[in-house]
Amino acid sequence: MNSFKEIVDLGEFHNSYRVISKDAYFIEFESKDEKQKIEEIKELLKISDLKDKAIGSIVFEHRKENIKAFYYLLKNKVFNGKESINYIRKSIIYRVRRLSGIIF
């Protein structure tokens, strides 16, 4: 866009918007708190014009993963080479350390 600055006057557009990579967007998104993430997702859904059924299918896939994880915990099935209870225990410990800044 800036390479065409001589041809097109960017004016207010240049100060209002910026082009970022998808990876940069995800990094920025991850650093937001839950309330900010929800508001941003609402805005993206409004812009995307997705139908309710499409949004429901996204939620359904996430729900299936949660139910499967819960089932594995109930049955203590092997997951990634470890019993589910031990796997989730290490995962929780890692998340707590990450949130508290104690990652080594």
C-alpha positions, 0 to 999 in steps of 0.5 A: 500500500505504501508503494502506491502512496505517490498515486493514491493519497492514503490520508486518514486510511493510513492512520486508521488501519494497518496491515499485519500478518495472520501470525502477528494477529494471533500473537496479539489476540492471545495476549488479550484477556477473555472479555476482550477476546469475546468482544473481538470474536463478536465483531469478527462474527458480525463482519464475517456474516456467518450463519448460525448453523456454521457458528454452531458447528464450530462450537459443536467440534469444541464440545466433542473434544471436551466430551472426549477428554472427559470420557478419557479421564473417567476411564483413565485411558492412555493418551499420548503414551500416558494415563489420562489422569497423569497427562492432564495433571502435567498439563494443568501444572504447565498452565499454572506455571505459564500463567504465574510466569514460572516457566523454565 
